[in-house]
Amino acid sequence: MTVLEFLLLLLIAGICGAIGQAIAGFSRGGILVSIAVGFIGALLGSWMSSKLGLPELLNVTIGGNSFPIIWSIIGSVIFVMVVGLLTRKR
């Protein structure tokens, strides 16, 4: 994987994480948090889809690595909602 492919993967994860945060209505941090939420959402969403027997939707392949866009957003929403419930408001 080249540096450009890695940066593109980070950009896609950041966008998916930001969309997940916007849907959930809870956001802490900036672009780095969105990237982390996007990757965690992709892991969580892919795990959920495999356990439920659902197909991978809208996969993007970058440098031989597949990134599930739809499941990343769904997993991000679930992850952000759980984090929002576990953390108290200021």
C-alpha positions, 0 to 999 in steps of 0.5 A: 500500500502506497502513501497515497492509497493510505491517505485515501483510505484515511479520507474515506474513513474520516468521511464515513465517521463524520457521517456516522457522528452527524446521524447519531447527533453526538460528536467529540473531536475533529478529523482524527476522531472521525477517522477513528470512528470510521475505522471502528465503525467499519470493523463493527459493521462488518462484524455485524453483517457477517453475524447476521448473514447480510451482504457487504454493501458498497465496498471500495477497494484501495490497494488490495484492502476492501472498505465497506462504506455502508457498514462503516456508517452503520457501525459508526452510528452504533458506536457513537450512540453507545459512546454518547450513552456511556459518557456524561454531558458537561 
